[in-house]
C-alpha cells in the first residue's frame, strides 16, 4: 500500500539534497548554504536518513545519536536548565535525529521533523549528506517525489584523490587497533569493487542512478577543483532559485588535517586504473568543464590527505 509522504515536504517551493561526494567540500557547501536567508537547513548537518534506510555507508548513526542523547541526559538539571537557546535546539535536534533514524512508518514524518525544525517559511529547504551518493535509483526517485521541484547537487573531485583523502580520513577517525595503516586500507579498498570508498568515487554510477530518478535539469554538477569561484557559487544559487551572495572562499570547514599519508606512484596507478570508468564517463559527459588536473592524477594526489 502506498503511503503519502508528510505534507510538509510540499510546502517550500524547492526541496534539495546535496548527495556528495565525501571529501569534496560538502561541509563547506553546507556552511555556505546555511548563511542564505532564503534557504532552511536542519539544525545539525548530515542527516543520514536515506542512507540509513537503504543501509549504505557502513555507519552506526543510531548508536551515535543515542550516545549523544545519553550525554545530554546525564547533565545536571541546573546545567540543562541554563543552556543557551542554541544549545537547547541542538539537544532537541539529537533527539529528533534518533527518532528519525529508527522511524519506518513510510510517510517520512520523523524526517520532516528534522528537516523543518528551524523552518520559518523559507522558499528552499534541504540538506547535505555525502553518503547519499551511494543510494540506488529507487531511493533517489522516492526523494524526488517529495516535492514538485526536488533538486540534487553533486560535487565531484578527482576520483583517485577523493579516494585517497577518504582513506586517510578513515584511518584518522578509526585509529585502527588491528595495526592497519593507510597503505593496507587503500589496498583493501582497491581490491574490492564494492568497497564504499571506491563507490563514492564512481561518479558514473551515481550520475546514472540520479538521472534515472530525476530530470537532468534538476541536478547540479559541480567540481571540487573549480568550486571556490564566485561564478560557480552563483551558478548554484541560480540553480536553486535564490539570490546570489558572496562566498567566503578563505574559510575551511572540516578540512583534512596535514600529515596524512601520501600515495605511492604504484598506488596512484592502481587507483586510477580501478577508477577508470569514472574518469572516462565524466570526461565524456562534461568535456572541457572537467578540471585539467583530472588529467594529472599524480599532481592531484600530492595534496590528497
C-alpha positions as CSV (number, residue, x, y, z in Angstrom):
1,X,0.0,0.0,0.0
2,X,1.4,3.4,-1.0
3,X,1.8,5.8,1.9
4,X,1.6,9.5,1.1
5,X,4.6,11.5,2.4
6,X,4.2,14.0,5.1
7,X,2.6,17.2,3.6
8,X,5.4,19.4,5.0
9,X,7.7,18.3,2.2
10,X,5.5,20.0,-0.4
11,X,5.3,23.4,1.4
12,X,8.6,25.0,0.3
13,X,8.9,26.0,-3.4
14,X,12.0,23.8,-3.7
15,X,13.5,20.8,-1.9
16,X,17.1,19.9,-2.5
17,X,19.6,17.2,-1.5
18,X,23.4,17.5,-1.6
19,X,24.4,14.0,-2.3
20,X,28.2,14.1,-2.1
21,X,30.8,13.4,-2.8
22,X,32.6,12.8,0.5
23,X,35.9,14.8,0.8
24,X,34.7,17.2,-1.9
25,X,33.9,20.3,0.1
26,X,30.4,19.2,1.2
27,X,30.9,20.6,4.7
28,X,31.9,24.0,3.1
29,X,28.9,23.8,0.9
30,X,26.6,23.1,3.9
31,X,28.1,26.0,5.8
32,X,27.7,28.4,2.9
33,X,24.0,27.4,2.3
34,X,23.2,27.9,6.0
35,X,24.1,31.6,5.7
36,X,21.5,32.2,3.0
37,X,18.2,33.8,4.2
38,X,16.1,32.0,1.5
39,X,17.3,28.6,2.5
40,X,16.4,26.5,5.5
41,X,18.8,23.7,6.6
42,X,18.4,21.3,9.5
43,X,19.9,22.3,12.9
44,X,22.6,19.6,12.5
45,X,24.4,18.7,9.3
46,X,24.5,15.3,7.6
47,X,21.2,13.7,8.5
48,X,22.0,10.2,7.0
49,X,18.3,9.5,6.9
50,X,18.1,7.9,3.4
51,X,21.4,6.2,3.7
52,X,20.2,4.6,7.0
53,X,17.0,3.4,5.3
54,X,19.0,1.9,2.5
55,X,21.7,0.6,4.8
56,X,24.6,2.1,2.8
57,X,27.7,3.8,4.1
58,X,28.5,1.4,6.9
59,X,28.0,3.9,9.8
60,X,26.1,3.3,13.0
61,X,24.3,6.7,13.1
62,X,21.6,5.4,15.5
63,X,24.3,4.4,18.0
64,X,26.0,7.8,17.7
65,X,22.7,9.6,18.3
66,X,21.9,7.5,21.4
67,X,25.4,8.2,22.9
68,X,24.8,12.0,22.4
69,X,21.4,11.8,24.0
70,X,22.8,9.8,26.9
71,X,25.4,12.6,27.5
72,X,22.7,15.2,27.3
73,X,20.5,13.4,29.8
74,X,23.5,12.9,32.1
75,X,23.9,16.6,32.6
76,X,22.8,18.0,36.0
77,X,19.3,19.5,36.0
78,X,20.6,23.0,36.5
79,X,23.1,22.7,33.7
80,X,20.4,21.7,31.3
81,X,18.1,24.5,32.5
82,X,20.8,27.2,31.9
83,X,21.9,26.1,28.5
84,X,21.6,28.7,25.7
85,X,18.7,28.6,23.3
86,X,21.1,27.5,20.5
87,X,22.4,24.6,22.6
88,X,18.9,23.5,23.5
89,X,18.0,23.5,19.8
90,X,20.9,21.2,19.2
91,X,19.9,18.9,22.1
92,X,16.5,18.7,20.6
93,X,17.9,18.0,17.2
94,X,19.8,15.0,18.5
95,X,16.5,13.6,20.0
96,X,14.7,14.2,16.7
97,X,17.6,12.5,14.9
98,X,17.4,9.4,16.9
99,X,13.7,9.1,16.3
100,X,14.1,9.8,12.6
101,X,16.8,7.2,12.2
102,X,14.6,4.5,13.7
103,X,11.4,5.5,12.0
104,X,10.0,3.1,9.4
105,X,6.4,4.4,9.1
106,X,6.7,5.2,5.4
107,X,5.5,8.8,5.4
108,X,8.9,10.1,6.5
109,X,7.3,12.3,9.1
110,X,10.1,11.9,11.6
111,X,12.5,13.0,8.9
112,X,10.3,16.1,8.2
113,X,10.5,16.9,11.9
114,X,14.3,17.2,11.5
115,X,14.3,18.9,8.1
116,X,11.7,21.5,9.2
117,X,12.8,22.0,12.8
118,X,14.1,25.5,12.1
119,X,11.9,26.3,9.1
120,X,10.3,29.8,9.1
121,X,8.8,29.8,5.6
122,X,11.9,29.9,3.5
123,X,11.3,29.0,-0.1
124,X,14.1,26.5,-0.2
125,X,14.6,23.6,2.2
126,X,17.3,21.0,2.0
127,X,20.3,19.1,3.5
128,X,23.7,17.8,2.5
129,X,24.7,14.2,3.3
130,X,27.7,12.8,1.2
131,X,26.7,9.2,1.8
132,X,23.6,9.7,-0.4
133,X,25.9,9.3,-3.4
134,X,25.7,5.5,-2.7
135,X,21.9,5.4,-2.9
136,X,20.1,3.4,-5.6
137,X,17.8,4.9,-8.3
138,X,14.7,3.8,-6.4
139,X,15.6,5.8,-3.3
140,X,16.5,8.8,-5.4
141,X,13.1,8.6,-7.1
142,X,11.4,8.5,-3.7
143,X,13.3,11.6,-2.6
144,X,12.4,13.3,-5.9
145,X,8.7,12.6,-5.3
146,X,8.6,14.5,-2.0
147,X,8.2,17.9,-3.7
148,X,7.1,19.1,-7.2
149,X,10.5,20.8,-7.5
150,X,13.1,18.5,-5.9
151,X,16.7,19.1,-6.9
152,X,20.0,17.4,-6.3
153,X,23.6,18.7,-6.0
154,X,26.7,16.5,-6.6
155,X,30.2,17.8,-6.2
156,X,32.9,15.7,-7.9
157,X,36.6,15.6,-7.0
158,X,39.3,13.9,-8.9
159,X,38.2,10.2,-8.3
160,X,41.6,8.9,-7.1
161,X,42.3,12.0,-5.0
162,X,38.9,11.7,-3.3
163,X,39.5,8.0,-2.5
164,X,43.0,8.7,-1.0
165,X,41.6,11.6,1.1
166,X,38.7,9.4,2.3
167,X,41.0,6.5,3.3
168,X,43.3,9.0,5.2
169,X,40.2,10.4,7.0
170,X,39.0,6.9,8.0
171,X,42.5,6.0,9.3
172,X,42.5,9.1,11.5
173,X,38.9,8.6,12.7
174,X,39.1,4.9,13.4
175,X,42.6,4.8,15.0
176,X,42.7,1.1,13.9
177,X,43.7,-1.3,16.7
178,X,44.4,-4.0,14.2
179,X,47.5,-2.2,13.1
180,X,46.2,-1.5,9.6
181,X,47.7,1.7,8.1
182,X,46.9,3.8,5.1
183,X,48.5,1.5,2.5
184,X,46.8,-1.6,3.9
185,X,43.4,0.1,3.8
186,X,43.9,1.6,0.4
187,X,45.0,-1.8,-1.0
188,X,41.9,-3.5,0.6
189,X,39.6,-0.8,-1.0
190,X,41.1,-1.2,-4.4
191,X,40.8,-5.0,-4.2
192,X,37.1,-4.8,-3.6
193,X,34.9,-3.2,-6.4
194,X,32.1,-2.9,-3.8
195,X,34.1,-1.0,-1.2
196,X,32.2,2.1,-0.1
197,X,35.2,4.3,-0.6
198,X,35.7,3.1,-4.2
199,X,32.0,3.5,-4.9
200,X,32.0,7.1,-3.5
201,X,34.4,7.9,-6.4
202,X,32.3,6.1,-9.0
203,X,30.5,9.2,-10.1
204,X,29.5,7.4,-13.3
205,X,27.3,5.1,-11.2
206,X,25.9,7.9,-9.0
207,X,25.0,10.0,-12.0
208,X,23.3,7.2,-13.9
209,X,21.2,6.4,-10.9
210,X,20.4,10.1,-10.3
211,X,19.3,10.6,-13.9
212,X,17.0,7.6,-13.8
213,X,15.2,9.3,-10.9
214,X,15.2,12.9,-11.8
215,X,15.3,15.1,-14.9
216,X,18.9,16.2,-15.7
217,X,17.9,19.9,-15.4
218,X,17.1,19.3,-11.7
219,X,20.6,18.0,-11.0
220,X,23.5,20.5,-10.5
221,X,27.0,19.1,-11.1
222,X,30.0,20.9,-9.6
223,X,33.7,20.2,-9.5
224,X,35.7,20.5,-6.3
225,X,38.7,21.8,-8.1
226,X,36.7,24.8,-9.5
227,X,34.1,25.2,-6.8
228,X,35.8,28.0,-5.0
229,X,35.0,30.7,-7.5
230,X,32.1,33.2,-7.2
231,X,30.8,32.3,-10.7
232,X,30.4,28.6,-9.6
233,X,28.6,29.6,-6.4
234,X,26.4,32.0,-8.4
235,X,25.6,29.1,-10.8
236,X,24.4,27.0,-7.8
237,X,22.3,29.9,-6.5
238,X,20.7,30.3,-9.9
239,X,20.0,26.5,-9.9
240,X,18.3,26.7,-6.5
241,X,16.4,29.9,-7.5
242,X,17.8,32.1,-4.7
243,X,19.6,35.4,-4.7
244,X,23.4,35.3,-5.4
245,X,25.5,36.0,-2.4
246,X,29.3,36.4,-1.9
247,X,31.0,33.4,-0.6
248,X,33.9,33.2,1.9
249,X,36.5,31.2,0.0
250,X,39.1,31.7,2.7
251,X,37.3,29.6,5.2
252,X,37.9,25.9,5.6
253,X,35.2,23.6,7.0
254,X,36.1,20.1,8.1
255,X,39.3,20.3,6.0
256,X,41.7,17.4,6.1
257,X,44.5,17.7,8.6
258,X,48.1,17.9,7.4
259,X,50.3,14.9,7.9
260,X,48.1,12.4,6.1
261,X,49.8,9.6,4.2
262,X,50.8,10.1,0.6
263,X,50.0,7.5,-2.1
264,X,53.0,5.9,-3.8
265,X,53.4,6.0,-7.6
266,X,52.3,2.4,-7.7
267,X,49.2,3.1,-5.6
268,X,48.3,6.1,-7.7
269,X,48.5,4.0,-10.9
270,X,46.3,1.3,-9.3
271,X,43.7,3.8,-8.1
272,X,43.5,5.5,-11.5
273,X,43.1,2.1,-13.2
274,X,40.4,1.0,-10.7
275,X,38.5,4.2,-11.2
276,X,39.0,4.5,-14.9
277,X,35.2,4.1,-15.6
278,X,34.6,7.3,-13.5
279,X,37.3,9.3,-15.3
280,X,36.1,8.2,-18.7
281,X,32.4,8.8,-18.0
282,X,32.9,12.2,-16.6
283,X,35.2,13.3,-19.3
284,X,32.8,12.1,-22.0
285,X,29.8,13.8,-20.3
286,X,31.3,17.1,-19.2
287,X,34.1,17.7,-21.7
288,X,36.0,20.9,-21.3
289,X,34.3,21.6,-17.9
290,X,36.3,18.8,-16.3
291,X,39.2,20.3,-14.4
292,X,42.6,19.9,-16.2
293,X,44.1,18.4,-13.0
294,X,42.0,15.3,-13.6
295,X,44.4,14.5,-16.5
296,X,47.3,14.6,-14.0
297,X,46.3,12.3,-11.1
298,X,49.8,12.3,-9.6
299,X,49.6,16.1,-9.1
300,X,46.0,15.8,-7.6
301,X,47.1,13.1,-5.3
302,X,50.1,15.0,-4.0
303,X,47.7,17.2,-2.0
304,X,45.1,14.5,-1.2
305,X,45.4,13.9,2.5
